[in-house]
Amino acid sequence: MKKYLSLCLALALCLALALPAGAETVFQLGTTVNEQDSFQVAAEKFAELVSERTNGEYKIEIYPNGVLGGESDMLDSMSMDMLDLGIITSGPFVNFCKEMGVLDMPFLFANNEEAYKILDGEIGQELLDKLESANLKGLAYAERGFRNITNSVKPVASAADVENLKLRVMENEVYTKTFQALKVNAVPMAWQDALTALQQGTIEGQENPINVIYSYSLWDYNQKYITLDRHSYSTAIITMSLDKWNSLDADTQAIFKQAAQEAAEYERAWVAEQEAGQLETIKSHGVEVIETPDVDSFRNAVQSVYDAYPQYAEYIGRIQEALK
C-alpha cells in the first residue's frame, strides 16, 4: 500500500510540474472582418483589458476574416458552446431574439449620441439580457455605425434614384423590408459572399458604414458612388457563449463585462476619429460621394416598415420618450 501511495504521489508531482505555473485559459473570439476594421480595434482592446485585469489568467485569441464562419454561423456556434466569443453586427441577432430587431429599424437614431444614450442605458441592457433565451450573453455594444449606400451604376441623391438597383443587404428581415420599401432589388447575403458578388458584378451595390467601405477598399469592387443617407445605425455586439459566461466566477464576469464596455467605447471613439480621413481617402480613389442627399425622401419611403412591425411599437415609444 505504501508503495502504491508513493507511486500516486510521484505521479501527481509529475503532473503538477508538467503544468506551467498560472496556466492561462484561452478563449477564441471570431469576427468576419479584416484586421483594418474597427471590430479588430475593439477585439484587441478587449483582449488587452481582460488579460491585464485577470493577471494573464485569461487570454483572448482573435480570429478575423470569417475563419470561424459567417456571423449567423458564429452566433449558432456560441449558442451551442462551440465558440467562446464574437463581435457580431446587429443584423443576424433578430434571428435569435426577435426583440433585437427594433434596433435595425430605419432612421431610429438621428446621431451617435442618441444611439449611445439608448444602448448604454436601461433599454440597451434589457435587450442584451433577452439574448440569454438563445444561450447567448451580450456584453456590450460596439459600433458598426451609420450605414450608407454604395453602387456601381449611378449617383443616388434621393429615394427615387435607388429604385431597381440590385443591392446586398444583411441577412435580416427588417433590412430586407426597408430596401424593398425603397423598391430596391434587395439581396440578403453574408458579407464574404457579398464581396465575391460585387467583384463578379452579380450585384450592383451594398450598404455599410464608411469604415467598412474604406477598410475593404470597395472602390476596387467597382463601387463608384456613395450616398451618405445614414439610413440605419448598426451596432456590433461583443457576444459570449452563455455557457462559457456561466463558467466564470462573479469577479471574472465583472471583469469581462467592464472590459467589453470599455473596449466598445474605445472603438466608437476610434471610428469617429478615423471617419473624416477615411472619407477623403475614398474620394481620392475617384469615388463620387453624395454628402447631402434628400434624406426626407428616404425617410418617407420607409415609413411602411414601421407599420409592418407593430410588435416593436412599445420599444420605439420608449426609445422616443427616452430621447426627449
Stockholm file with secondary structure:
# STOCKHOLM 1.0

chainA/1-324         MKKYLSLCLALALCLALALPAGAETVFQLGTTVNEQDSFQVAAEKFAELVSERTNGEYKIEIYPNGVLGGESDMLDSMSMDMLDLGIITSGPFVNFCKEMGVLDMPFLFANNEEAYKILDGEIGQELLDKLESANLKGLAYAERGFRNITNSVKPVASAADVENLKLRVMENEVYTKTFQALKVNAVPMAWQDALTALQQGTIEGQENPINVIYSYSLWDYNQKYITLDRHSYSTAIITMSLDKWNSLDADTQAIFKQAAQEAAEYERAWVAEQEAGQLETIKSHGVEVIETPDVDSFRNAVQSVYDAYPQYAEYIGRIQEALK
#=GR chainA/1-324 SS CHHHHHHHHHHHHHHHHHSCTTCCEEEEEECSSCTTSHHHHHHHHHHHHHHHHTTTSEEEEEECTTTTCCHHHHHHHHHTTSCCEEEEESGGGGGTCGGGGGGGSTTCCSSHHHHHHHHTSHHHHHHHHHGGGGTEEEEEEEEEEEEEEEESSCCCCSHHHHTTCEEEECSCHHHHHHHHHTTCEEEECCHHHHHHHHHHTSSCEEEECHHHHHHTTGGGGTCCEEEEEEEEEEEEEEEEEHHHHHTSCHHHHHHHHHHHHHHHHHHHHHHHHHHHHHHHHHHHTTCEEECSCCHHHHHHHTHHHHHHCGGGHHHHHHHHHHTC
#=GC SS_cons         CHHHHHHHHHHHHHHHHHSCTTCCEEEEEECSSCTTSHHHHHHHHHHHHHHHHTTTSEEEEEECTTTTCCHHHHHHHHHTTSCCEEEEESGGGGGTCGGGGGGGSTTCCSSHHHHHHHHTSHHHHHHHHHGGGGTEEEEEEEEEEEEEEEESSCCCCSHHHHTTCEEEECSCHHHHHHHHHTTCEEEECCHHHHHHHHHHTSSCEEEECHHHHHHTTGGGGTCCEEEEEEEEEEEEEEEEEHHHHHTSCHHHHHHHHHHHHHHHHHHHHHHHHHHHHHHHHHHHTTCEEECSCCHHHHHHHTHHHHHHCGGGHHHHHHHHHHTC
//
